Each structure stands twice: as structure tokens, then as C-alpha cells.
Amino acid sequence: MPTIAVFPGQGAQEPGMGRALAEAFPAARRVFEEVDEALGESLSRLVFEGPAETLTLTRNAQPALMATSLAAVRAVESLLGRALTTAVDYVAGHSLGEYSALAAAGALSVADAARLLRLRGEAMQAAVPVGTGAMAAILGLATEAVAAVAAEAARDGEVCELANDNAEGQAVVSGHRTAVLRAVELARARGARRAVLLEVSAPFHCRLMAPAAERLAAALDGVALREPAVPLVANVTAGPVRETARIRELLCRQVTARVRWRETMAFARAAGVDRLVEFGAGRVLTGLARRALRGADLFNVREPAEAEAVAAALADGGEGR
């Protein structure tokens, strides 16, 4: 049964995530300990106890979500008795989730992923002065229509771009705040079911993030990156990649480029994938997969019982929810 393991991005975080897994599985607890050691602070305490407003800060949310995802992976591996990559065919992650995917596939150490995501979060926050940028979700318009709205809203040298193509009829635009506000009004005028500003701290995945991409490129040059055990379906291309030089390039481009999640799921469908497992906080990616991979077995791993169900399914081909 062709299987893809997927990893959520920013927005899925909540205090208490991963705590039950860490309490139930020593291998999951060790992931949080590795991250604490790599960052030189007790991020795990913030993850388990909050407060939510501190956890939501980009510099914290990014490594915290990765730690939670990898804790879920290690829980399943401890039950399965072997590496996750012996039981899945592809990995993919939404935005920062791409780092979780690479760590799960053995391409990055947990410690390096944590340090890179801390830097990535800080660099993305610093790239644009607070209040200058914005992002907006636009629902109910075709992807091409959202791209056209963004292009029309980008006036007088301002940036407005399609940032997240999550599913047909579900997209996000990013750029200068005034341009994004214009995009919201244009989208409503053209029949969008909903067009609203998102509560984010910076305009991610657009050209305004170029300074962050430069900082990340320098950091990636100093990190050991190995070939993943299974292909990564990359955000930037929505296609499979295993070559380390290409992965470095795509991780840098990802900061300013569109997250092509709709196309990632289209690739999975064309590749015959009929089982998807989302590791970590939230259920957003599973929800998107219900439409994109109709009829596929879908699993989440957030709690010990879910880890047990996934380990059993990967071992014997059992059905998801």
C-alpha cells in the first residue's frame, strides 16, 4: 500500500502537544530532550505547558512543531521495531514541516533541524518590520483566480503573491499589508466565499522574505545533510527529490516561494498513494487529504493510541479513519 508521511506547518501548535507521547514513549521523550539540548533552553516546558502566546512566536513554534512531529515518528518506530522509512514511500511537509520530513527520513539530525528552524523563525520575523506585511486566506476561488487577484493587488511597487496553494478553493496570499488588504477586497468582489487576514507575525512565502532566505542559505552550508531514505516531495516543485545539493537549494527557495500543497497531493494521487499519515499537532493536512486523496486511508499521530493504530496499520496494512 503506497504510503506518504506528512508533517504540519505553523499554525498547528498548541500547548500540551506531544506531552502524552513523551510520557508514554521514552523514544519520544528523547526527541524533546535533544531539542532542549540543541537550543540550550527548555523548549519542551513551553511546548507542554505554554503559555500559548509565547509558543506561537515564530522562533518557538517552528522548532516546537518539528519536535512534536519527530516525537510522534519515534513513538511509531518504537512500536514498529524499525525505521518509519521502511514502511512509507514518500515524506512531505508543509513549509517548516519540510524540515520535520527530512529529519524523519534521516536527512537531518533532530538537533540540526531544531537549530535551523530557530534561525529560520528568527530570520523570517526579522525580514520585514512588524506591521508592514500581512497574509490572507482566500476560500472559494480557483487557484488561478487567486493568483490573478494577487497580481492585480500588487500596485505601486508593493508585493502581493500567492503564498500557499493548499487545495482547490483554499489559498493564501502574502505581501505588503496594504496590497494584501486590496487582494481581500478584490477576492470578495469576485465571489470568494471567504477572504480574511490571518493572525501571523510576518508575510511568509513571498519575495519580502529574501533576507531570511540569505541567512538560511549560510546556515545550511554548515549543516550535514544526508540523502533521505525515501524521496521528499518538495514544497517548491511538488515533485520527489533525494539529492542533497538539490534539497539545500529548495529549502532556501522555499522561504520566498509558493507552498504547492495542492500539487503535492496531486503528485501523491498520481503515484498511487492510498495511505497518508500525519505526524504531530493538528489535523489540517489530513483534512486537506480527504478531498485530494479520496478513498485513501488517513491517519493522525498525536496521542499514544493513535501511534499504536498507525504502527499496526504500517505492519499489516490495516485501515485508517
Contacts in CASP RR format, 6 or more apart in sequence:
PFRMAT RR
TARGET T0000
AUTHOR 0000-0000-0000
METHOD contacts of the structure
MODEL  1
MPTIAVFPGQGAQEPGMGRALAEAFPAARRVFEEVDEALGESLSRLVFEG
PAETLTLTRNAQPALMATSLAAVRAVESLLGRALTTAVDYVAGHSLGEYS
ALAAAGALSVADAARLLRLRGEAMQAAVPVGTGAMAAILGLATEAVAAVA
AEAARDGEVCELANDNAEGQAVVSGHRTAVLRAVELARARGARRAVLLEV
SAPFHCRLMAPAAERLAAALDGVALREPAVPLVANVTAGPVRETARIREL
LCRQVTARVRWRETMAFARAAGVDRLVEFGAGRVLTGLARRALRGADLFN
VREPAEAEAVAAALADGGEGR
1 274 0 8 1.000
1 275 0 8 1.000
1 297 0 8 1.000
1 317 0 8 1.000
2 89 0 8 1.000
2 271 0 8 1.000
2 272 0 8 1.000
2 273 0 8 1.000
2 274 0 8 1.000
2 275 0 8 1.000
3 87 0 8 1.000
3 88 0 8 1.000
3 89 0 8 1.000
3 90 0 8 1.000
3 273 0 8 1.000
3 275 0 8 1.000
3 276 0 8 1.000
3 277 0 8 1.000
3 314 0 8 1.000
4 88 0 8 1.000
4 89 0 8 1.000
4 90 0 8 1.000
4 91 0 8 1.000
4 92 0 8 1.000
4 233 0 8 1.000
4 268 0 8 1.000
4 273 0 8 1.000
4 275 0 8 1.000
4 276 0 8 1.000
4 277 0 8 1.000
5 73 0 8 1.000
5 84 0 8 1.000
5 88 0 8 1.000
5 90 0 8 1.000
5 91 0 8 1.000
5 92 0 8 1.000
5 101 0 8 1.000
5 104 0 8 1.000
5 276 0 8 1.000
5 277 0 8 1.000
5 279 0 8 1.000
6 91 0 8 1.000
6 92 0 8 1.000
6 93 0 8 1.000
6 94 0 8 1.000
6 101 0 8 1.000
6 276 0 8 1.000
6 277 0 8 1.000
6 278 0 8 1.000
6 279 0 8 1.000
6 285 0 8 1.000
6 289 0 8 1.000
7 66 0 8 1.000
7 69 0 8 1.000
7 91 0 8 1.000
7 92 0 8 1.000
7 93 0 8 1.000
7 94 0 8 1.000
7 97 0 8 1.000
7 98 0 8 1.000
7 100 0 8 1.000
7 101 0 8 1.000
7 104 0 8 1.000
7 278 0 8 1.000
7 279 0 8 1.000
7 280 0 8 1.000
7 285 0 8 1.000
8 65 0 8 1.000
8 69 0 8 1.000
8 93 0 8 1.000
8 94 0 8 1.000
8 97 0 8 1.000
8 278 0 8 1.000
8 280 0 8 1.000
8 281 0 8 1.000
8 282 0 8 1.000
8 284 0 8 1.000
8 285 0 8 1.000
9 65 0 8 1.000
9 93 0 8 1.000
9 94 0 8 1.000
9 95 0 8 1.000
9 96 0 8 1.000
9 97 0 8 1.000
9 284 0 8 1.000
10 58 0 8 1.000
10 61 0 8 1.000
10 62 0 8 1.000
10 65 0 8 1.000
10 95 0 8 1.000
10 96 0 8 1.000
10 200 0 8 1.000
10 204 0 8 1.000
11 56 0 8 1.000
11 61 0 8 1.000
12 65 0 8 1.000
12 280 0 8 1.000
12 281 0 8 1.000
12 282 0 8 1.000
12 284 0 8 1.000
13 55 0 8 1.000
13 56 0 8 1.000
13 61 0 8 1.000
13 64 0 8 1.000
13 65 0 8 1.000
13 68 0 8 1.000
13 281 0 8 1.000
14 52 0 8 1.000
14 55 0 8 1.000
14 281 0 8 1.000
14 282 0 8 1.000
15 46 0 8 1.000
15 47 0 8 1.000
15 48 0 8 1.000
15 49 0 8 1.000
15 50 0 8 1.000
15 51 0 8 1.000
15 52 0 8 1.000
15 55 0 8 1.000
16 47 0 8 1.000
16 48 0 8 1.000
16 49 0 8 1.000
16 50 0 8 1.000
17 47 0 8 1.000
17 64 0 8 1.000
17 68 0 8 1.000
17 280 0 8 1.000
17 281 0 8 1.000
17 282 0 8 1.000
17 302 0 8 1.000
18 28 0 8 1.000
18 47 0 8 1.000
18 48 0 8 1.000
18 68 0 8 1.000
18 71 0 8 1.000
18 72 0 8 1.000
18 280 0 8 1.000
18 281 0 8 1.000
18 302 0 8 1.000
19 47 0 8 1.000
19 48 0 8 1.000
20 303 0 8 1.000
20 304 0 8 1.000
21 28 0 8 1.000
21 68 0 8 1.000
21 71 0 8 1.000
21 72 0 8 1.000
21 75 0 8 1.000
21 302 0 8 1.000
21 303 0 8 1.000
21 304 0 8 1.000
21 307 0 8 1.000
22 28 0 8 1.000
22 29 0 8 1.000
22 31 0 8 1.000
22 32 0 8 1.000
22 44 0 8 1.000
22 48 0 8 1.000
22 71 0 8 1.000
23 29 0 8 1.000
24 75 0 8 1.000
24 304 0 8 1.000
24 307 0 8 1.000
25 71 0 8 1.000
25 74 0 8 1.000
25 75 0 8 1.000
25 78 0 8 1.000
25 304 0 8 1.000
25 307 0 8 1.000
26 78 0 8 1.000
27 74 0 8 1.000
27 75 0 8 1.000
27 77 0 8 1.000
27 78 0 8 1.000
28 71 0 8 1.000
28 72 0 8 1.000
28 74 0 8 1.000
28 75 0 8 1.000
28 78 0 8 1.000
29 71 0 8 1.000
30 74 0 8 1.000
31 67 0 8 1.000
31 70 0 8 1.000
31 71 0 8 1.000
31 74 0 8 1.000
31 110 0 8 1.000
32 43 0 8 1.000
32 44 0 8 1.000
32 47 0 8 1.000
32 67 0 8 1.000
32 71 0 8 1.000
33 44 0 8 1.000
34 110 0 8 1.000
34 111 0 8 1.000
34 114 0 8 1.000
35 43 0 8 1.000
35 44 0 8 1.000
35 63 0 8 1.000
35 66 0 8 1.000
35 67 0 8 1.000
35 110 0 8 1.000
35 111 0 8 1.000
35 114 0 8 1.000
36 42 0 8 1.000
36 43 0 8 1.000
36 44 0 8 1.000
37 111 0 8 1.000
38 110 0 8 1.000
38 111 0 8 1.000
38 112 0 8 1.000
38 114 0 8 1.000
38 115 0 8 1.000
39 63 0 8 1.000
39 114 0 8 1.000
39 115 0 8 1.000
39 118 0 8 1.000
43 60 0 8 1.000
43 63 0 8 1.000
43 64 0 8 1.000
43 67 0 8 1.000
43 114 0 8 1.000
44 67 0 8 1.000
46 54 0 8 1.000
46 55 0 8 1.000
46 60 0 8 1.000
46 64 0 8 1.000
47 55 0 8 1.000
47 64 0 8 1.000
47 67 0 8 1.000
47 68 0 8 1.000
54 60 0 8 1.000
55 61 0 8 1.000
55 64 0 8 1.000
57 125 0 8 1.000
57 201 0 8 1.000
58 121 0 8 1.000
58 122 0 8 1.000
58 124 0 8 1.000
58 125 0 8 1.000
58 201 0 8 1.000
58 202 0 8 1.000
59 118 0 8 1.000
59 121 0 8 1.000
59 122 0 8 1.000
59 125 0 8 1.000
62 96 0 8 1.000
62 99 0 8 1.000
62 117 0 8 1.000
62 118 0 8 1.000
62 120 0 8 1.000
62 121 0 8 1.000
63 113 0 8 1.000
63 114 0 8 1.000
63 117 0 8 1.000
63 118 0 8 1.000
65 96 0 8 1.000
65 97 0 8 1.000
65 100 0 8 1.000
65 280 0 8 1.000
65 281 0 8 1.000
66 96 0 8 1.000
66 97 0 8 1.000
66 99 0 8 1.000
66 100 0 8 1.000
66 103 0 8 1.000
66 110 0 8 1.000
66 113 0 8 1.000
66 114 0 8 1.000
66 117 0 8 1.000
67 110 0 8 1.000
67 114 0 8 1.000
68 280 0 8 1.000
68 281 0 8 1.000
69 97 0 8 1.000
69 100 0 8 1.000
69 104 0 8 1.000
69 279 0 8 1.000
69 280 0 8 1.000
69 281 0 8 1.000
70 100 0 8 1.000
70 103 0 8 1.000
70 104 0 8 1.000
70 110 0 8 1.000
70 113 0 8 1.000
70 279 0 8 1.000
71 280 0 8 1.000
72 279 0 8 1.000
72 280 0 8 1.000
72 301 0 8 1.000
72 302 0 8 1.000
72 307 0 8 1.000
73 84 0 8 1.000
73 104 0 8 1.000
73 279 0 8 1.000
73 301 0 8 1.000
75 301 0 8 1.000
75 304 0 8 1.000
75 307 0 8 1.000
76 84 0 8 1.000
76 279 0 8 1.000
76 301 0 8 1.000
76 307 0 8 1.000
76 310 0 8 1.000
76 311 0 8 1.000
76 314 0 8 1.000
77 83 0 8 1.000
77 84 0 8 1.000
79 307 0 8 1.000
79 308 0 8 1.000
79 311 0 8 1.000
80 87 0 8 1.000
80 311 0 8 1.000
80 314 0 8 1.000
80 315 0 8 1.000
83 229 0 8 1.000
84 104 0 8 1.000
84 314 0 8 1.000
85 91 0 8 1.000
85 104 0 8 1.000
85 105 0 8 1.000
85 106 0 8 1.000
85 228 0 8 1.000
85 229 0 8 1.000
85 230 0 8 1.000
87 314 0 8 1.000
87 315 0 8 1.000
88 230 0 8 1.000
88 277 0 8 1.000
88 314 0 8 1.000
89 230 0 8 1.000
89 231 0 8 1.000
89 271 0 8 1.000
89 273 0 8 1.000
90 230 0 8 1.000
90 231 0 8 1.000
90 232 0 8 1.000
90 233 0 8 1.000
90 240 0 8 1.000
90 268 0 8 1.000
90 271 0 8 1.000
90 273 0 8 1.000
91 101 0 8 1.000
91 102 0 8 1.000
91 104 0 8 1.000
91 105 0 8 1.000
91 228 0 8 1.000
91 230 0 8 1.000
91 231 0 8 1.000
91 232 0 8 1.000
91 233 0 8 1.000
92 98 0 8 1.000
92 101 0 8 1.000
92 232 0 8 1.000
92 233 0 8 1.000
92 234 0 8 1.000
92 235 0 8 1.000
92 264 0 8 1.000
92 268 0 8 1.000
93 100 0 8 1.000
93 101 0 8 1.000
93 235 0 8 1.000
93 285 0 8 1.000
94 235 0 8 1.000
94 259 0 8 1.000
94 261 0 8 1.000
94 284 0 8 1.000
94 285 0 8 1.000
95 164 0 8 1.000
95 204 0 8 1.000
95 205 0 8 1.000
95 235 0 8 1.000
95 254 0 8 1.000
95 259 0 8 1.000
96 117 0 8 1.000
96 120 0 8 1.000
98 232 0 8 1.000
98 234 0 8 1.000
98 235 0 8 1.000
98 251 0 8 1.000
98 254 0 8 1.000
99 108 0 8 1.000
99 113 0 8 1.000
99 116 0 8 1.000
99 117 0 8 1.000
99 120 0 8 1.000
99 251 0 8 1.000
100 113 0 8 1.000
100 279 0 8 1.000
101 232 0 8 1.000
102 108 0 8 1.000
102 113 0 8 1.000
102 225 0 8 1.000
102 228 0 8 1.000
102 232 0 8 1.000
102 247 0 8 1.000
103 109 0 8 1.000
103 110 0 8 1.000
103 113 0 8 1.000
104 279 0 8 1.000
105 228 0 8 1.000
105 229 0 8 1.000
105 230 0 8 1.000
105 232 0 8 1.000
106 226 0 8 1.000
106 228 0 8 1.000
106 229 0 8 1.000
107 225 0 8 1.000
107 226 0 8 1.000
107 227 0 8 1.000
107 228 0 8 1.000
107 232 0 8 1.000
107 244 0 8 1.000
107 247 0 8 1.000
108 116 0 8 1.000
108 223 0 8 1.000
108 225 0 8 1.000
108 226 0 8 1.000
109 224 0 8 1.000
112 223 0 8 1.000
112 224 0 8 1.000
115 219 0 8 1.000
116 216 0 8 1.000
116 219 0 8 1.000
116 220 0 8 1.000
116 223 0 8 1.000
119 215 0 8 1.000
119 216 0 8 1.000
119 219 0 8 1.000
120 212 0 8 1.000
120 216 0 8 1.000
120 255 0 8 1.000
121 212 0 8 1.000
123 211 0 8 1.000
123 212 0 8 1.000
123 215 0 8 1.000
123 216 0 8 1.000
124 202 0 8 1.000
124 204 0 8 1.000
124 209 0 8 1.000
124 212 0 8 1.000
124 255 0 8 1.000
125 201 0 8 1.000
125 202 0 8 1.000
126 211 0 8 1.000
126 212 0 8 1.000
127 202 0 8 1.000
127 208 0 8 1.000
127 209 0 8 1.000
127 210 0 8 1.000
127 211 0 8 1.000
127 212 0 8 1.000
128 202 0 8 1.000
128 203 0 8 1.000
128 208 0 8 1.000
128 209 0 8 1.000
130 201 0 8 1.000
130 202 0 8 1.000
131 177 0 8 1.000
132 176 0 8 1.000
132 177 0 8 1.000
132 203 0 8 1.000
133 174 0 8 1.000
133 175 0 8 1.000
133 176 0 8 1.000
133 177 0 8 1.000
133 180 0 8 1.000
133 202 0 8 1.000
133 203 0 8 1.000
133 208 0 8 1.000
134 174 0 8 1.000
134 175 0 8 1.000
134 176 0 8 1.000
134 177 0 8 1.000
134 180 0 8 1.000
134 181 0 8 1.000
134 197 0 8 1.000
134 198 0 8 1.000
134 200 0 8 1.000
134 203 0 8 1.000
135 163 0 8 1.000
135 172 0 8 1.000
135 173 0 8 1.000
135 174 0 8 1.000
135 175 0 8 1.000
135 180 0 8 1.000
135 197 0 8 1.000
135 198 0 8 1.000
135 200 0 8 1.000
135 203 0 8 1.000
135 204 0 8 1.000
136 172 0 8 1.000
136 173 0 8 1.000
136 180 0 8 1.000
136 181 0 8 1.000
136 183 0 8 1.000
136 184 0 8 1.000
136 187 0 8 1.000
136 195 0 8 1.000
136 196 0 8 1.000
136 197 0 8 1.000
136 198 0 8 1.000
137 170 0 8 1.000
137 171 0 8 1.000
137 172 0 8 1.000
137 194 0 8 1.000
137 195 0 8 1.000
137 196 0 8 1.000
137 198 0 8 1.000
138 146 0 8 1.000
138 149 0 8 1.000
138 169 0 8 1.000
138 171 0 8 1.000
138 172 0 8 1.000
138 173 0 8 1.000
138 183 0 8 1.000
138 184 0 8 1.000
138 187 0 8 1.000
138 192 0 8 1.000
138 194 0 8 1.000
138 195 0 8 1.000
139 169 0 8 1.000
139 170 0 8 1.000
139 171 0 8 1.000
139 192 0 8 1.000
139 193 0 8 1.000
139 194 0 8 1.000
139 195 0 8 1.000
140 169 0 8 1.000
140 170 0 8 1.000
140 191 0 8 1.000
140 192 0 8 1.000
140 193 0 8 1.000
140 194 0 8 1.000
141 149 0 8 1.000
141 169 0 8 1.000
141 171 0 8 1.000
141 187 0 8 1.000
141 190 0 8 1.000
141 191 0 8 1.000
141 192 0 8 1.000
142 168 0 8 1.000
142 169 0 8 1.000
143 162 0 8 1.000
143 165 0 8 1.000
143 168 0 8 1.000
143 169 0 8 1.000
143 171 0 8 1.000
143 262 0 8 1.000
145 190 0 8 1.000
146 162 0 8 1.000
146 169 0 8 1.000
146 171 0 8 1.000
146 173 0 8 1.000
146 187 0 8 1.000
147 162 0 8 1.000
149 173 0 8 1.000
149 183 0 8 1.000
149 186 0 8 1.000
149 187 0 8 1.000
149 190 0 8 1.000
150 160 0 8 1.000
150 161 0 8 1.000
150 162 0 8 1.000
150 173 0 8 1.000
150 183 0 8 1.000
151 160 0 8 1.000
152 182 0 8 1.000
152 183 0 8 1.000
152 186 0 8 1.000
153 160 0 8 1.000
153 173 0 8 1.000
153 179 0 8 1.000
153 180 0 8 1.000
153 182 0 8 1.000
153 183 0 8 1.000
153 186 0 8 1.000
154 160 0 8 1.000
154 161 0 8 1.000
154 179 0 8 1.000
155 179 0 8 1.000
155 182 0 8 1.000
158 175 0 8 1.000
158 176 0 8 1.000
158 178 0 8 1.000
158 179 0 8 1.000
159 175 0 8 1.000
159 176 0 8 1.000
159 179 0 8 1.000
159 203 0 8 1.000
159 206 0 8 1.000
159 207 0 8 1.000
159 208 0 8 1.000
160 173 0 8 1.000
160 174 0 8 1.000
160 175 0 8 1.000
160 176 0 8 1.000
160 179 0 8 1.000
160 180 0 8 1.000
160 182 0 8 1.000
160 183 0 8 1.000
160 206 0 8 1.000
161 173 0 8 1.000
161 174 0 8 1.000
161 175 0 8 1.000
161 205 0 8 1.000
161 206 0 8 1.000
161 207 0 8 1.000
161 258 0 8 1.000
162 171 0 8 1.000
162 172 0 8 1.000
162 173 0 8 1.000
162 258 0 8 1.000
163 172 0 8 1.000
163 173 0 8 1.000
163 174 0 8 1.000
163 175 0 8 1.000
163 203 0 8 1.000
163 204 0 8 1.000
163 205 0 8 1.000
163 206 0 8 1.000
163 258 0 8 1.000
163 259 0 8 1.000
164 171 0 8 1.000
164 172 0 8 1.000
164 205 0 8 1.000
164 258 0 8 1.000
164 259 0 8 1.000
164 261 0 8 1.000
165 171 0 8 1.000
165 258 0 8 1.000
165 259 0 8 1.000
165 260 0 8 1.000
165 261 0 8 1.000
165 262 0 8 1.000
165 263 0 8 1.000
166 172 0 8 1.000
166 259 0 8 1.000
166 261 0 8 1.000
166 262 0 8 1.000
166 288 0 8 1.000
167 261 0 8 1.000
167 262 0 8 1.000
167 265 0 8 1.000
167 288 0 8 1.000
167 291 0 8 1.000
167 292 0 8 1.000
168 262 0 8 1.000
168 291 0 8 1.000
170 288 0 8 1.000
172 198 0 8 1.000
172 205 0 8 1.000
173 180 0 8 1.000
173 183 0 8 1.000
174 180 0 8 1.000
174 203 0 8 1.000
174 204 0 8 1.000
174 205 0 8 1.000
174 206 0 8 1.000
174 208 0 8 1.000
175 203 0 8 1.000
175 206 0 8 1.000
175 208 0 8 1.000
176 203 0 8 1.000
176 208 0 8 1.000
177 203 0 8 1.000
180 197 0 8 1.000
180 203 0 8 1.000
181 197 0 8 1.000
183 195 0 8 1.000
184 195 0 8 1.000
184 196 0 8 1.000
184 197 0 8 1.000
185 195 0 8 1.000
187 195 0 8 1.000
188 195 0 8 1.000
202 209 0 8 1.000
203 209 0 8 1.000
204 255 0 8 1.000
205 254 0 8 1.000
205 255 0 8 1.000
205 256 0 8 1.000
205 257 0 8 1.000
205 258 0 8 1.000
205 259 0 8 1.000
206 256 0 8 1.000
207 256 0 8 1.000
208 256 0 8 1.000
209 255 0 8 1.000
209 256 0 8 1.000
210 256 0 8 1.000
212 255 0 8 1.000
213 252 0 8 1.000
213 253 0 8 1.000
213 255 0 8 1.000
213 256 0 8 1.000
216 251 0 8 1.000
216 252 0 8 1.000
216 255 0 8 1.000
217 248 0 8 1.000
217 252 0 8 1.000
220 248 0 8 1.000
220 251 0 8 1.000
220 252 0 8 1.000
221 248 0 8 1.000
225 244 0 8 1.000
225 247 0 8 1.000
225 248 0 8 1.000
226 244 0 8 1.000
227 242 0 8 1.000
227 243 0 8 1.000
227 244 0 8 1.000
228 242 0 8 1.000
228 247 0 8 1.000
231 240 0 8 1.000
231 241 0 8 1.000
231 242 0 8 1.000
232 240 0 8 1.000
232 241 0 8 1.000
232 242 0 8 1.000
232 247 0 8 1.000
233 239 0 8 1.000
233 240 0 8 1.000
233 241 0 8 1.000
233 264 0 8 1.000
233 267 0 8 1.000
233 268 0 8 1.000
234 240 0 8 1.000
234 241 0 8 1.000
234 247 0 8 1.000
234 250 0 8 1.000
234 254 0 8 1.000
235 250 0 8 1.000
235 254 0 8 1.000
235 257 0 8 1.000
235 258 0 8 1.000
235 259 0 8 1.000
235 260 0 8 1.000
235 261 0 8 1.000
235 264 0 8 1.000
236 250 0 8 1.000
236 253 0 8 1.000
236 254 0 8 1.000
236 257 0 8 1.000
236 258 0 8 1.000
236 260 0 8 1.000
237 250 0 8 1.000
237 260 0 8 1.000
238 260 0 8 1.000
238 263 0 8 1.000
238 264 0 8 1.000
238 266 0 8 1.000
238 267 0 8 1.000
239 264 0 8 1.000
239 267 0 8 1.000
240 267 0 8 1.000
241 247 0 8 1.000
241 250 0 8 1.000
261 285 0 8 1.000
261 288 0 8 1.000
262 292 0 8 1.000
265 288 0 8 1.000
265 289 0 8 1.000
265 292 0 8 1.000
265 293 0 8 1.000
266 292 0 8 1.000
268 276 0 8 1.000
268 292 0 8 1.000
268 293 0 8 1.000
269 292 0 8 1.000
269 293 0 8 1.000
273 293 0 8 1.000
273 296 0 8 1.000
274 293 0 8 1.000
274 295 0 8 1.000
274 296 0 8 1.000
274 297 0 8 1.000
275 296 0 8 1.000
275 297 0 8 1.000
275 298 0 8 1.000
275 299 0 8 1.000
275 313 0 8 1.000
275 317 0 8 1.000
275 320 0 8 1.000
276 285 0 8 1.000
276 286 0 8 1.000
276 289 0 8 1.000
276 293 0 8 1.000
276 296 0 8 1.000
276 297 0 8 1.000
276 298 0 8 1.000
276 299 0 8 1.000
277 298 0 8 1.000
277 299 0 8 1.000
277 300 0 8 1.000
277 301 0 8 1.000
277 310 0 8 1.000
277 314 0 8 1.000
278 285 0 8 1.000
278 286 0 8 1.000
278 289 0 8 1.000
278 298 0 8 1.000
278 299 0 8 1.000
278 300 0 8 1.000
278 301 0 8 1.000
279 301 0 8 1.000
280 300 0 8 1.000
280 301 0 8 1.000
280 302 0 8 1.000
281 302 0 8 1.000
282 300 0 8 1.000
282 302 0 8 1.000
283 300 0 8 1.000
286 298 0 8 1.000
286 299 0 8 1.000
286 300 0 8 1.000
287 298 0 8 1.000
289 296 0 8 1.000
289 298 0 8 1.000
290 298 0 8 1.000
297 313 0 8 1.000
297 318 0 8 1.000
297 319 0 8 1.000
297 320 0 8 1.000
298 320 0 8 1.000
298 321 0 8 1.000
299 306 0 8 1.000
299 309 0 8 1.000
299 310 0 8 1.000
299 313 0 8 1.000
299 320 0 8 1.000
299 321 0 8 1.000
300 306 0 8 1.000
301 307 0 8 1.000
301 310 0 8 1.000
309 320 0 8 1.000
312 318 0 8 1.000
313 319 0 8 1.000
313 320 0 8 1.000
END
